[in-house]
Amino acid sequence: MPLKTVQSPLPGIFYRKPAPDQPPFKSEGDMIAIGDTIGLIEVMKTFTAVVAEEAGKIVAFHLENEDAVMAGECLYDIET
């Protein structure tokens, strides 16, 4: 299966969880479908969903919950 690296569309803080006391949206090894929420990026108290554009399996995340991210930085790898 081909491996694809998904990049951040904008700079901000990357959240893998919808709230601190909840589990991550997705974890390594999870299957994802087009439209699944993978995480959130916060910029000045505005949250933008990171949505899967392809179906496949998440192989690895490059960032942890609440890590700062720059536009174009790698978020996660997916096998399509």
HTML snippet that shows the backbone in 3Dmol.js (N, CA, C, O; Angstrom):
<script src="https://3Dmol.org/build/3Dmol-min.js"></script>
<div id="view" style="width:600px;height:400px;position:relative"></div>
<script>
const pdb = `
ATOM      1  N   MET A   1       0.835  -1.189   0.000  1.00  0.00           N
ATOM      2  CA  MET A   1       0.000   0.000   0.000  1.00  0.00           C
ATOM      3  C   MET A   1       0.875   1.246   0.000  1.00  0.00           C
ATOM      4  O   MET A   1       1.887   1.291   0.699  1.00  0.00           O
ATOM      5  N   PRO A   2       0.498   2.250  -0.772  1.00  0.00           N
ATOM      6  CA  PRO A   2       1.288   3.487  -0.784  1.00  0.00           C
ATOM      7  C   PRO A   2       1.151   4.252   0.532  1.00  0.00           C
ATOM      8  O   PRO A   2       0.091   4.256   1.158  1.00  0.00           O
ATOM      9  N   LEU A   3       2.234   4.890   0.932  1.00  0.00           N
ATOM     10  CA  LEU A   3       2.265   5.687   2.153  1.00  0.00           C
ATOM     11  C   LEU A   3       2.218   7.162   1.769  1.00  0.00           C
ATOM     12  O   LEU A   3       2.978   7.612   0.911  1.00  0.00           O
ATOM     13  N   LYS A   4       1.319   7.910   2.408  1.00  0.00           N
ATOM     14  CA  LYS A   4       1.184   9.335   2.122  1.00  0.00           C
ATOM     15  C   LYS A   4       1.328  10.106   3.428  1.00  0.00           C
ATOM     16  O   LYS A   4       0.789   9.703   4.459  1.00  0.00           O
ATOM     17  N   THR A   5       2.054  11.211   3.379  1.00  0.00           N
ATOM     18  CA  THR A   5       2.194  12.088   4.532  1.00  0.00           C
ATOM     19  C   THR A   5       1.257  13.273   4.348  1.00  0.00           C
ATOM     20  O   THR A   5       1.286  13.949   3.320  1.00  0.00           O
ATOM     21  N   VAL A   6       0.420  13.519   5.362  1.00  0.00           N
ATOM     22  CA  VAL A   6      -0.538  14.616   5.312  1.00  0.00           C
ATOM     23  C   VAL A   6       0.051  15.807   6.062  1.00  0.00           C
ATOM     24  O   VAL A   6       0.546  15.673   7.181  1.00  0.00           O
ATOM     25  N   GLN A   7      -0.014  16.970   5.424  1.00  0.00           N
ATOM     26  CA  GLN A   7       0.579  18.183   5.985  1.00  0.00           C
ATOM     27  C   GLN A   7      -0.482  19.111   6.550  1.00  0.00           C
ATOM     28  O   GLN A   7      -1.646  19.076   6.151  1.00  0.00           O
ATOM     29  N   SER A   8      -0.053  19.937   7.481  1.00  0.00           N
ATOM     30  CA  SER A   8      -0.948  20.910   8.105  1.00  0.00           C
ATOM     31  C   SER A   8      -1.322  22.001   7.103  1.00  0.00           C
ATOM     32  O   SER A   8      -0.454  22.530   6.410  1.00  0.00           O
ATOM     33  N   PRO A   9      -2.609  22.339   7.025  1.00  0.00           N
ATOM     34  CA  PRO A   9      -3.024  23.393   6.106  1.00  0.00           C
ATOM     35  C   PRO A   9      -2.748  24.804   6.640  1.00  0.00           C
ATOM     36  O   PRO A   9      -2.752  25.766   5.872  1.00  0.00           O
ATOM     37  N   LEU A  10      -2.508  24.931   7.952  1.00  0.00           N
ATOM     38  CA  LEU A  10      -2.268  26.245   8.550  1.00  0.00           C
ATOM     39  C   LEU A  10      -1.472  26.109   9.845  1.00  0.00           C
ATOM     40  O   LEU A  10      -1.390  25.015  10.402  1.00  0.00           O
ATOM     41  N   PRO A  11      -0.888  27.199  10.331  1.00  0.00           N
ATOM     42  CA  PRO A  11      -0.136  27.148  11.572  1.00  0.00           C
ATOM     43  C   PRO A  11      -1.081  27.268  12.767  1.00  0.00           C
ATOM     44  O   PRO A  11      -2.174  27.822  12.655  1.00  0.00           O
ATOM     45  N   GLY A  12      -0.646  26.744  13.905  1.00  0.00           N
ATOM     46  CA  GLY A  12      -1.443  26.853  15.127  1.00  0.00           C
ATOM     47  C   GLY A  12      -1.057  25.781  16.116  1.00  0.00           C
ATOM     48  O   GLY A  12       0.085  25.321  16.132  1.00  0.00           O
ATOM     49  N   ILE A  13      -2.003  25.382  16.940  1.00  0.00           N
ATOM     50  CA  ILE A  13      -1.818  24.309  17.916  1.00  0.00           C
ATOM     51  C   ILE A  13      -2.651  23.121  17.442  1.00  0.00           C
ATOM     52  O   ILE A  13      -3.841  23.255  17.160  1.00  0.00           O
ATOM     53  N   PHE A  14      -2.002  21.949  17.360  1.00  0.00           N
ATOM     54  CA  PHE A  14      -2.672  20.736  16.886  1.00  0.00           C
ATOM     55  C   PHE A  14      -3.230  19.967  18.077  1.00  0.00           C
ATOM     56  O   PHE A  14      -2.507  19.648  19.020  1.00  0.00           O
ATOM     57  N   TYR A  15      -4.506  19.681  18.022  1.00  0.00           N
ATOM     58  CA  TYR A  15      -5.170  18.905  19.068  1.00  0.00           C
ATOM     59  C   TYR A  15      -5.603  17.565  18.496  1.00  0.00           C
ATOM     60  O   TYR A  15      -6.326  17.511  17.501  1.00  0.00           O
ATOM     61  N   ARG A  16      -5.161  16.491  19.122  1.00  0.00           N
ATOM     62  CA  ARG A  16      -5.576  15.149  18.719  1.00  0.00           C
ATOM     63  C   ARG A  16      -6.847  14.720  19.434  1.00  0.00           C
ATOM     64  O   ARG A  16      -7.460  13.721  19.060  1.00  0.00           O
ATOM     65  N   LYS A  17      -7.256  15.474  20.475  1.00  0.00           N
ATOM     66  CA  LYS A  17      -8.442  15.141  21.267  1.00  0.00           C
ATOM     67  C   LYS A  17      -9.467  16.273  21.164  1.00  0.00           C
ATOM     68  O   LYS A  17      -9.088  17.435  21.022  1.00  0.00           O
ATOM     69  N   PRO A  18     -10.758  15.945  21.234  1.00  0.00           N
ATOM     70  CA  PRO A  18     -11.773  16.994  21.212  1.00  0.00           C
ATOM     71  C   PRO A  18     -11.822  17.792  22.512  1.00  0.00           C
ATOM     72  O   PRO A  18     -12.260  18.942  22.518  1.00  0.00           O
ATOM     73  N   ALA A  19     -11.372  17.185  23.616  1.00  0.00           N
ATOM     74  CA  ALA A  19     -11.301  17.836  24.924  1.00  0.00           C
ATOM     75  C   ALA A  19     -10.252  17.101  25.749  1.00  0.00           C
ATOM     76  O   ALA A  19      -9.976  15.932  25.481  1.00  0.00           O
ATOM     77  N   PRO A  20      -9.660  17.756  26.744  1.00  0.00           N
ATOM     78  CA  PRO A  20      -8.581  17.126  27.521  1.00  0.00           C
ATOM     79  C   PRO A  20      -8.959  15.797  28.173  1.00  0.00           C
ATOM     80  O   PRO A  20      -8.105  14.924  28.333  1.00  0.00           O
ATOM     81  N   ASP A  21     -10.221  15.633  28.548  1.00  0.00           N
ATOM     82  CA  ASP A  21     -10.647  14.418  29.238  1.00  0.00           C
ATOM     83  C   ASP A  21     -11.253  13.367  28.310  1.00  0.00           C
ATOM     84  O   ASP A  21     -11.853  12.399  28.779  1.00  0.00           O
ATOM     85  N   GLN A  22     -11.100  13.551  26.994  1.00  0.00           N
ATOM     86  CA  GLN A  22     -11.656  12.612  26.026  1.00  0.00           C
ATOM     87  C   GLN A  22     -10.544  11.920  25.243  1.00  0.00           C
ATOM     88  O   GLN A  22      -9.429  12.435  25.165  1.00  0.00           O
ATOM     89  N   PRO A  23     -10.842  10.753  24.662  1.00  0.00           N
ATOM     90  CA  PRO A  23      -9.818  10.042  23.875  1.00  0.00           C
ATOM     91  C   PRO A  23      -9.521  10.772  22.562  1.00  0.00           C
ATOM     92  O   PRO A  23     -10.297  11.624  22.129  1.00  0.00           O
ATOM     93  N   PRO A  24      -8.400  10.431  21.939  1.00  0.00           N
ATOM     94  CA  PRO A  24      -8.053  11.060  20.653  1.00  0.00           C
ATOM     95  C   PRO A  24      -9.116  10.763  19.589  1.00  0.00           C
ATOM     96  O   PRO A  24      -9.821   9.756  19.650  1.00  0.00           O
ATOM     97  N   PHE A  25      -9.207  11.674  18.611  1.00  0.00           N
ATOM     98  CA  PHE A  25     -10.097  11.434  17.476  1.00  0.00           C
ATOM     99  C   PHE A  25      -9.707  10.115  16.805  1.00  0.00           C
ATOM    100  O   PHE A  25     -10.554   9.256  16.559  1.00  0.00           O
ATOM    101  N   LYS A  26      -8.412   9.969  16.514  1.00  0.00           N
ATOM    102  CA  LYS A  26      -7.882   8.767  15.859  1.00  0.00           C
ATOM    103  C   LYS A  26      -6.507   8.455  16.440  1.00  0.00           C
ATOM    104  O   LYS A  26      -5.813   9.346  16.929  1.00  0.00           O
ATOM    105  N   SER A  27      -6.119   7.175  16.381  1.00  0.00           N
ATOM    106  CA  SER A  27      -4.811   6.734  16.877  1.00  0.00           C
ATOM    107  C   SER A  27      -4.107   5.946  15.783  1.00  0.00           C
ATOM    108  O   SER A  27      -4.720   5.582  14.780  1.00  0.00           O
ATOM    109  N   GLU A  28      -2.807   5.681  15.981  1.00  0.00           N
ATOM    110  CA  GLU A  28      -2.063   4.860  15.032  1.00  0.00           C
ATOM    111  C   GLU A  28      -2.744   3.506  14.912  1.00  0.00           C
ATOM    112  O   GLU A  28      -3.152   2.912  15.910  1.00  0.00           O
ATOM    113  N   GLY A  29      -2.862   3.027  13.684  1.00  0.00           N
ATOM    114  CA  GLY A  29      -3.493   1.739  13.418  1.00  0.00           C
ATOM    115  C   GLY A  29      -4.974   1.834  13.109  1.00  0.00           C
ATOM    116  O   GLY A  29      -5.565   0.861  12.640  1.00  0.00           O
ATOM    117  N   ASP A  30      -5.594   2.993  13.362  1.00  0.00           N
ATOM    118  CA  ASP A  30      -7.019   3.174  13.080  1.00  0.00           C
ATOM    119  C   ASP A  30      -7.270   3.303  11.580  1.00  0.00           C
ATOM    120  O   ASP A  30      -6.484   3.909  10.852  1.00  0.00           O
ATOM    121  N   MET A  31      -8.377   2.722  11.140  1.00  0.00           N
ATOM    122  CA  MET A  31      -8.832   2.908   9.773  1.00  0.00           C
ATOM    123  C   MET A  31      -9.621   4.214   9.726  1.00  0.00           C
ATOM    124  O   MET A  31     -10.370   4.528  10.650  1.00  0.00           O
ATOM    125  N   ILE A  32      -9.447   4.970   8.646  1.00  0.00           N
ATOM    126  CA  ILE A  32     -10.182   6.220   8.489  1.00  0.00           C
ATOM    127  C   ILE A  32     -10.881   6.239   7.138  1.00  0.00           C
ATOM    128  O   ILE A  32     -10.441   5.616   6.172  1.00  0.00           O
ATOM    129  N   ALA A  33     -11.979   6.973   7.107  1.00  0.00           N
ATOM    130  CA  ALA A  33     -12.755   7.158   5.878  1.00  0.00           C
ATOM    131  C   ALA A  33     -12.680   8.627   5.480  1.00  0.00           C
ATOM    132  O   ALA A  33     -12.377   9.485   6.309  1.00  0.00           O
ATOM    133  N   ILE A  34     -12.950   8.908   4.238  1.00  0.00           N
ATOM    134  CA  ILE A  34     -12.982  10.291   3.771  1.00  0.00           C
ATOM    135  C   ILE A  34     -13.996  11.052   4.624  1.00  0.00           C
ATOM    136  O   ILE A  34     -15.126  10.600   4.812  1.00  0.00           O
ATOM    137  N   GLY A  35     -13.585  12.203   5.133  1.00  0.00           N
ATOM    138  CA  GLY A  35     -14.464  13.029   5.954  1.00  0.00           C
ATOM    139  C   GLY A  35     -14.308  12.833   7.452  1.00  0.00           C
ATOM    140  O   GLY A  35     -14.854  13.613   8.232  1.00  0.00           O
ATOM    141  N   ASP A  36     -13.566  11.795   7.878  1.00  0.00           N
ATOM    142  CA  ASP A  36     -13.327  11.593   9.318  1.00  0.00           C
ATOM    143  C   ASP A  36     -12.482  12.730   9.874  1.00  0.00           C
ATOM    144  O   ASP A  36     -11.552  13.197   9.216  1.00  0.00           O
ATOM    145  N   THR A  37     -12.800  13.171  11.077  1.00  0.00           N
ATOM    146  CA  THR A  37     -11.989  14.183  11.749  1.00  0.00           C
ATOM    147  C   THR A  37     -10.778  13.499  12.370  1.00  0.00           C
ATOM    148  O   THR A  37     -10.917  12.533  13.121  1.00  0.00           O
ATOM    149  N   ILE A  38      -9.587  14.005  12.050  1.00  0.00           N
ATOM    150  CA  ILE A  38      -8.332  13.464  12.553  1.00  0.00           C
ATOM    151  C   ILE A  38      -7.845  14.284  13.745  1.00  0.00           C
ATOM    152  O   ILE A  38      -7.221  13.746  14.659  1.00  0.00           O
ATOM    153  N   GLY A  39      -8.126  15.561  13.734  1.00  0.00           N
ATOM    154  CA  GLY A  39      -7.695  16.456  14.807  1.00  0.00           C
ATOM    155  C   GLY A  39      -8.231  17.851  14.560  1.00  0.00           C
ATOM    156  O   GLY A  39      -9.026  18.080  13.647  1.00  0.00           O
ATOM    157  N   LEU A  40      -7.782  18.778  15.388  1.00  0.00           N
ATOM    158  CA  LEU A  40      -8.163  20.184  15.270  1.00  0.00           C
ATOM    159  C   LEU A  40      -6.914  21.044  15.283  1.00  0.00           C
ATOM    160  O   LEU A  40      -5.922  20.692  15.921  1.00  0.00           O
ATOM    161  N   ILE A  41      -6.955  22.167  14.585  1.00  0.00           N
ATOM    162  CA  ILE A  41      -5.880  23.155  14.667  1.00  0.00           C
ATOM    163  C   ILE A  41      -6.508  24.442  15.165  1.00  0.00           C
ATOM    164  O   ILE A  41      -7.473  24.946  14.591  1.00  0.00           O
ATOM    165  N   GLU A  42      -5.938  24.968  16.252  1.00  0.00           N
ATOM    166  CA  GLU A  42      -6.435  26.211  16.839  1.00  0.00           C
ATOM    167  C   GLU A  42      -5.545  27.370  16.435  1.00  0.00           C
ATOM    168  O   GLU A  42      -4.322  27.306  16.556  1.00  0.00           O
ATOM    169  N   VAL A  43      -6.173  28.427  15.956  1.00  0.00           N
ATOM    170  CA  VAL A  43      -5.485  29.670  15.637  1.00  0.00           C
ATOM    171  C   VAL A  43      -6.310  30.791  16.261  1.00  0.00           C
ATOM    172  O   VAL A  43      -7.442  31.035  15.842  1.00  0.00           O
ATOM    173  N   MET A  44      -5.758  31.466  17.248  1.00  0.00           N
ATOM    174  CA  MET A  44      -6.429  32.592  17.903  1.00  0.00           C
ATOM    175  C   MET A  44      -7.854  32.236  18.349  1.00  0.00           C
ATOM    176  O   MET A  44      -8.802  32.968  18.066  1.00  0.00           O
ATOM    177  N   LYS A  45      -7.989  31.117  19.040  1.00  0.00           N
ATOM    178  CA  LYS A  45      -9.263  30.630  19.597  1.00  0.00           C
ATOM    179  C   LYS A  45     -10.282  30.198  18.544  1.00  0.00           C
ATOM    180  O   LYS A  45     -11.456  30.006  18.861  1.00  0.00           O
ATOM    181  N   THR A  46      -9.843  30.045  17.301  1.00  0.00           N
ATOM    182  CA  THR A  46     -10.685  29.506  16.241  1.00  0.00           C
ATOM    183  C   THR A  46     -10.175  28.113  15.905  1.00  0.00           C
ATOM    184  O   THR A  46      -8.989  27.931  15.629  1.00  0.00           O
ATOM    185  N   PHE A  47     -11.068  27.133  15.929  1.00  0.00           N
ATOM    186  CA  PHE A  47     -10.688  25.750  15.686  1.00  0.00           C
ATOM    187  C   PHE A  47     -11.091  25.327  14.281  1.00  0.00           C
ATOM    188  O   PHE A  47     -12.227  25.539  13.856  1.00  0.00           O
ATOM    189  N   THR A  48     -10.138  24.720  13.561  1.00  0.00           N
ATOM    190  CA  THR A  48     -10.369  24.204  12.219  1.00  0.00           C
ATOM    191  C   THR A  48     -10.141  22.700  12.254  1.00  0.00           C
ATOM    192  O   THR A  48      -9.092  22.240  12.705  1.00  0.00           O
ATOM    193  N   ALA A  49     -11.115  21.936  11.783  1.00  0.00           N
ATOM    194  CA  ALA A  49     -10.989  20.480  11.773  1.00  0.00           C
ATOM    195  C   ALA A  49     -10.009  20.038  10.689  1.00  0.00           C
ATOM    196  O   ALA A  49     -10.008  20.569   9.578  1.00  0.00           O
ATOM    197  N   VAL A  50      -9.179  19.062  11.030  1.00  0.00           N
ATOM    198  CA  VAL A  50      -8.325  18.381  10.056  1.00  0.00           C
ATOM    199  C   VAL A  50      -9.114  17.140   9.648  1.00  0.00           C
ATOM    200  O   VAL A  50      -9.306  16.224  10.447  1.00  0.00           O
ATOM    201  N   VAL A  51      -9.564  17.122   8.404  1.00  0.00           N
ATOM    202  CA  VAL A  51     -10.465  16.084   7.915  1.00  0.00           C
ATOM    203  C   VAL A  51      -9.737  15.206   6.898  1.00  0.00           C
ATOM    204  O   VAL A  51      -8.996  15.703   6.049  1.00  0.00           O
ATOM    205  N   ALA A  52      -9.959  13.894   6.998  1.00  0.00           N
ATOM    206  CA  ALA A  52      -9.326  12.950   6.072  1.00  0.00           C
ATOM    207  C   ALA A  52      -9.825  13.183   4.651  1.00  0.00           C
ATOM    208  O   ALA A  52     -11.030  13.233   4.405  1.00  0.00           O
ATOM    209  N   GLU A  53      -8.896  13.323   3.729  1.00  0.00           N
ATOM    210  CA  GLU A  53      -9.246  13.482   2.318  1.00  0.00           C
ATOM    211  C   GLU A  53      -9.154  12.159   1.567  1.00  0.00           C
ATOM    212  O   GLU A  53      -9.596  12.051   0.423  1.00  0.00           O
ATOM    213  N   GLU A  54      -8.573  11.149   2.222  1.00  0.00           N
ATOM    214  CA  GLU A  54      -8.460   9.809   1.641  1.00  0.00           C
ATOM    215  C   GLU A  54      -8.753   8.780   2.708  1.00  0.00           C
ATOM    216  O   GLU A  54      -8.543   9.024   3.896  1.00  0.00           O
ATOM    217  N   ALA A  55      -9.240   7.622   2.278  1.00  0.00           N
ATOM    218  CA  ALA A  55      -9.468   6.511   3.194  1.00  0.00           C
ATOM    219  C   ALA A  55      -8.191   5.696   3.321  1.00  0.00           C
ATOM    220  O   ALA A  55      -7.380   5.653   2.395  1.00  0.00           O
ATOM    221  N   GLY A  56      -8.014   5.055   4.460  1.00  0.00           N
ATOM    222  CA  GLY A  56      -6.847   4.214   4.667  1.00  0.00           C
ATOM    223  C   GLY A  56      -6.614   3.944   6.133  1.00  0.00           C
ATOM    224  O   GLY A  56      -7.537   3.994   6.945  1.00  0.00           O
ATOM    225  N   LYS A  57      -5.359   3.655   6.464  1.00  0.00           N
ATOM    226  CA  LYS A  57      -4.986   3.337   7.843  1.00  0.00           C
ATOM    227  C   LYS A  57      -3.912   4.314   8.310  1.00  0.00           C
ATOM    228  O   LYS A  57      -2.921   4.535   7.616  1.00  0.00           O
ATOM    229  N   ILE A  58      -4.115   4.896   9.489  1.00  0.00           N
ATOM    230  CA  ILE A  58      -3.108   5.798  10.046  1.00  0.00           C
ATOM    231  C   ILE A  58      -1.918   4.967  10.515  1.00  0.00           C
ATOM    232  O   ILE A  58      -2.065   4.049  11.322  1.00  0.00           O
ATOM    233  N   VAL A  59      -0.746   5.301  10.000  1.00  0.00           N
ATOM    234  CA  VAL A  59       0.475   4.573  10.337  1.00  0.00           C
ATOM    235  C   VAL A  59       1.198   5.257  11.496  1.00  0.00           C
ATOM    236  O   VAL A  59       1.672   4.585  12.412  1.00  0.00           O
ATOM    237  N   ALA A  60       1.285   6.592  11.463  1.00  0.00           N
ATOM    238  CA  ALA A  60       2.011   7.316  12.511  1.00  0.00           C
ATOM    239  C   ALA A  60       1.576   8.768  12.553  1.00  0.00           C
ATOM    240  O   ALA A  60       1.225   9.359  11.532  1.00  0.00           O
ATOM    241  N   PHE A  61       1.605   9.333  13.749  1.00  0.00           N
ATOM    242  CA  PHE A  61       1.423  10.775  13.925  1.00  0.00           C
ATOM    243  C   PHE A  61       2.797  11.394  14.116  1.00  0.00           C
ATOM    244  O   PHE A  61       3.664  10.796  14.753  1.00  0.00           O
ATOM    245  N   HIS A  62       3.002  12.578  13.574  1.00  0.00           N
ATOM    246  CA  HIS A  62       4.270  13.290  13.728  1.00  0.00           C
ATOM    247  C   HIS A  62       4.214  14.285  14.878  1.00  0.00           C
ATOM    248  O   HIS A  62       5.241  14.826  15.288  1.00  0.00           O
ATOM    249  N   LEU A  63       3.011  14.525  15.400  1.00  0.00           N
ATOM    250  CA  LEU A  63       2.824  15.483  16.486  1.00  0.00           C
ATOM    251  C   LEU A  63       1.999  14.860  17.593  1.00  0.00           C
ATOM    252  O   LEU A  63       1.203  13.951  17.356  1.00  0.00           O
ATOM    253  N   GLU A  64       2.196  15.352  18.799  1.00  0.00           N
ATOM    254  CA  GLU A  64       1.391  14.940  19.936  1.00  0.00           C
ATOM    255  C   GLU A  64       0.285  15.960  20.175  1.00  0.00           C
ATOM    256  O   GLU A  64       0.259  17.017  19.544  1.00  0.00           O
ATOM    257  N   ASN A  65      -0.613  15.643  21.073  1.00  0.00           N
ATOM    258  CA  ASN A  65      -1.694  16.556  21.432  1.00  0.00           C
ATOM    259  C   ASN A  65      -1.117  17.859  21.971  1.00  0.00           C
ATOM    260  O   ASN A  65      -0.225  17.849  22.819  1.00  0.00           O
ATOM    261  N   GLU A  66      -1.628  18.971  21.478  1.00  0.00           N
ATOM    262  CA  GLU A  66      -1.263  20.326  21.890  1.00  0.00           C
ATOM    263  C   GLU A  66       0.123  20.774  21.436  1.00  0.00           C
ATOM    264  O   GLU A  66       0.677  21.722  21.993  1.00  0.00           O
ATOM    265  N   ASP A  67       0.688  20.109  20.437  1.00  0.00           N
ATOM    266  CA  ASP A  67       1.959  20.559  19.859  1.00  0.00           C
ATOM    267  C   ASP A  67       1.708  21.728  18.905  1.00  0.00           C
ATOM    268  O   ASP A  67       0.684  21.777  18.224  1.00  0.00           O
ATOM    269  N   ALA A  68       2.647  22.658  18.866  1.00  0.00           N
ATOM    270  CA  ALA A  68       2.594  23.742  17.886  1.00  0.00           C
ATOM    271  C   ALA A  68       2.916  23.158  16.511  1.00  0.00           C
ATOM    272  O   ALA A  68       3.741  22.253  16.386  1.00  0.00           O
ATOM    273  N   VAL A  69       2.254  23.686  15.485  1.00  0.00           N
ATOM    274  CA  VAL A  69       2.453  23.191  14.127  1.00  0.00           C
ATOM    275  C   VAL A  69       2.543  24.383  13.176  1.00  0.00           C
ATOM    276  O   VAL A  69       1.867  25.394  13.367  1.00  0.00           O
ATOM    277  N   MET A  70       3.369  24.255  12.172  1.00  0.00           N
ATOM    278  CA  MET A  70       3.491  25.280  11.130  1.00  0.00           C
ATOM    279  C   MET A  70       2.773  24.789   9.874  1.00  0.00           C
ATOM    280  O   MET A  70       2.624  23.583   9.676  1.00  0.00           O
ATOM    281  N   ALA A  71       2.337  25.703   9.040  1.00  0.00           N
ATOM    282  CA  ALA A  71       1.709  25.325   7.771  1.00  0.00           C
ATOM    283  C   ALA A  71       2.706  24.509   6.953  1.00  0.00           C
ATOM    284  O   ALA A  71       3.864  24.900   6.808  1.00  0.00           O
ATOM    285  N   GLY A  72       2.261  23.389   6.428  1.00  0.00           N
ATOM    286  CA  GLY A  72       3.116  22.519   5.634  1.00  0.00           C
ATOM    287  C   GLY A  72       3.862  21.478   6.438  1.00  0.00           C
ATOM    288  O   GLY A  72       4.493  20.592   5.861  1.00  0.00           O
ATOM    289  N   GLU A  73       3.807  21.561   7.762  1.00  0.00           N
ATOM    290  CA  GLU A  73       4.481  20.567   8.615  1.00  0.00           C
ATOM    291  C   GLU A  73       3.689  19.258   8.584  1.00  0.00           C
ATOM    292  O   GLU A  73       2.464  19.266   8.460  1.00  0.00           O
ATOM    293  N   CYS A  74       4.401  18.138   8.697  1.00  0.00           N
ATOM    294  CA  CYS A  74       3.765  16.813   8.642  1.00  0.00           C
ATOM    295  C   CYS A  74       2.911  16.568   9.883  1.00  0.00           C
ATOM    296  O   CYS A  74       3.362  16.760  11.012  1.00  0.00           O
ATOM    297  N   LEU A  75       1.668  16.138   9.651  1.00  0.00           N
ATOM    298  CA  LEU A  75       0.766  15.788  10.743  1.00  0.00           C
ATOM    299  C   LEU A  75       0.747  14.289  11.000  1.00  0.00           C
ATOM    300  O   LEU A  75       0.950  13.843  12.129  1.00  0.00           O
ATOM    301  N   TYR A  76       0.498  13.500   9.928  1.00  0.00           N
ATOM    302  CA  TYR A  76       0.407  12.054  10.095  1.00  0.00           C
ATOM    303  C   TYR A  76       0.670  11.364   8.764  1.00  0.00           C
ATOM    304  O   TYR A  76       0.599  11.977   7.698  1.00  0.00           O
ATOM    305  N   ASP A  77       0.978  10.058   8.854  1.00  0.00           N
ATOM    306  CA  ASP A  77       1.170   9.212   7.677  1.00  0.00           C
ATOM    307  C   ASP A  77      -0.004   8.258   7.557  1.00  0.00           C
ATOM    308  O   ASP A  77      -0.505   7.743   8.556  1.00  0.00           O
ATOM    309  N   ILE A  78      -0.435   8.027   6.328  1.00  0.00           N
ATOM    310  CA  ILE A  78      -1.565   7.120   6.061  1.00  0.00           C
ATOM    311  C   ILE A  78      -1.201   6.172   4.941  1.00  0.00           C
ATOM    312  O   ILE A  78      -0.587   6.560   3.947  1.00  0.00           O
ATOM    313  N   GLU A  79      -1.598   4.903   5.120  1.00  0.00           N
ATOM    314  CA  GLU A  79      -1.512   3.914   4.038  1.00  0.00           C
ATOM    315  C   GLU A  79      -2.837   3.968   3.303  1.00  0.00           C
ATOM    316  O   GLU A  79      -3.895   3.790   3.906  1.00  0.00           O
ATOM    317  N   THR A  80      -2.782   4.213   1.993  1.00  0.00           N
ATOM    318  CA  THR A  80      -4.028   4.317   1.222  1.00  0.00           C
ATOM    319  C   THR A  80      -4.253   3.091   0.372  1.00  0.00           C
ATOM    320  O   THR A  80      -5.253   3.010  -0.341  1.00  0.00           O
TER     321      THR A  80
END
`;
const viewer = $3Dmol.createViewer("view");
viewer.addModel(pdb, "pdb");
viewer.setStyle({}, {cartoon: {color: "spectrum"}});
viewer.zoomTo();
viewer.render();
</script>
